[in-house]
Amino acid sequence: MDADKVAAAGGDPAAAASRPEAIKAIPVRHWGRWISAVVIIYFVVALLYSFITNPRVEGSVIWDYLFMRYTLIGVANTIELTFAAMAVGAIGGTLLAVMRLSENKVLSTVSWVYIWFFRGTPVLVQILFWGYIGALYYWLYLGLPFTGLVFWSALAADTTRHIIVVAILALGLNEAAYAAELVRAGIISVDAGQTEAALSLGMSPALTMRRVVLPQAMRVIVPTFGNETISMLKTTSLVYVLGGAVELLGRMQQVYAQTFQIIPLLIVASIWYIFLTTILTIGQHYIEAYYGRGFGQDEAEAAEKRAARRELRRAGMRHV
């Protein structure tokens, strides 16, 4: 008789004889997973091999243009367009969200109409519209209507030549419509009791929104705004329709229109877009971690461990 069975039965041979044999578990073989993985790897390797060995890729051309000053200026302009348009969109979206949630019917209606209009027309159409604004208005004014008070004015035909300004307006105003819904969703996610508690302490509605509601809503807003920023980075490529070769894709198009090296220069643009998107994704991860502190099981356990370490340090100081 097996000595292990006798030992497990407390040394009783009779009990050991009646004890059933231990189950020998055999892992299930997932042959389908292995076969599908091999097939996918095979096709991926074949695709990469055909791409790398293709003489039309022209790796030397890619390397020459990848860090060329002309290309880097396009990258810098793309970054500028992205963050400037997102700043306009974030500020405008926050104002529109607050207006949409307001009990004032005029404010909420104006916000709804703005969101409806800008979400209802393609961003490419809006970019073209702003690019040809001179065909609609000869002069642009900033002032108080019907009073004759003007703070700033410019010839619209001259303004359209400043492609970056036009692009920021087109992209930023369009983004504000989407950001408004993101901010509104974040505000709604905050428990109404938070607002009631702040008002009961004598805080004004504006102060409550700024100090209580918005900081808590950031946990919901930040991840979506991160995705919007990454999307905006790629949407800036549409600015090429205005001409001027301002952003990255527009500059690469201007070059290959003369050299006919279309594929290598499109690869250069793709490499930079992927690189910038990766940087933004990493930044989004850390920002989400910052605003997500205190939420979730992992965060709660980490907070408990930090509190325990603080108590140990204090106990050690008292003992000394």
Stockholm file with secondary structure:
# STOCKHOLM 1.0

chainA/1-320         MDADKVAAAGGDPAAAASRPEAIKAIPVRHWGRWISAVVIIYFVVALLYSFITNPRVEGSVIWDYLFMRYTLIGVANTIELTFAAMAVGAIGGTLLAVMRLSENKVLSTVSWVYIWFFRGTPVLVQILFWGYIGALYYWLYLGLPFTGLVFWSALAADTTRHIIVVAILALGLNEAAYAAELVRAGIISVDAGQTEAALSLGMSPALTMRRVVLPQAMRVIVPTFGNETISMLKTTSLVYVLGGAVELLGRMQQVYAQTFQIIPLLIVASIWYIFLTTILTIGQHYIEAYYGRGFGQDEAEAAEKRAARRELRRAGMRHV
#=GR chainA/1-320 SS CCHHHHHHTTTCHHHHHHSCCCCCCCCCCCHHHHHHHHHHHHHHHHHHHHHHTCGGGCHHHHHHHHTCHHHHHHHHHHHHHHHHHHHHHHHHHHHHHHHHHSSCHHHHHHHHHHHHHHHHSCHHHHHHHHHTGGGTCSEEEEEETTTTEEEEEEEHHHHTTCHHHHHHHHHHHHHHHHHHHHHHHHHHHSCHHHHHHHHHTTCCHHHHIIIIIHHHHHHHHHHHHHHHHHHHHHHGGGGGGGCSCCSHHHHHHHHHHHHCCHHHHHHHHHHHHHHHHHHHHHHHHHHHHHHTTTCSHHHHHHHHHHHHHHHHHHHHHHHC
#=GC SS_cons         CCHHHHHHTTTCHHHHHHSCCCCCCCCCCCHHHHHHHHHHHHHHHHHHHHHHTCGGGCHHHHHHHHTCHHHHHHHHHHHHHHHHHHHHHHHHHHHHHHHHHSSCHHHHHHHHHHHHHHHHSCHHHHHHHHHTGGGTCSEEEEEETTTTEEEEEEEHHHHTTCHHHHHHHHHHHHHHHHHHHHHHHHHHHSCHHHHHHHHHTTCCHHHHIIIIIHHHHHHHHHHHHHHHHHHHHHHGGGGGGGCSCCSHHHHHHHHHHHHCCHHHHHHHHHHHHHHHHHHHHHHHHHHHHHHTTTCSHHHHHHHHHHHHHHHHHHHHHHHC
//
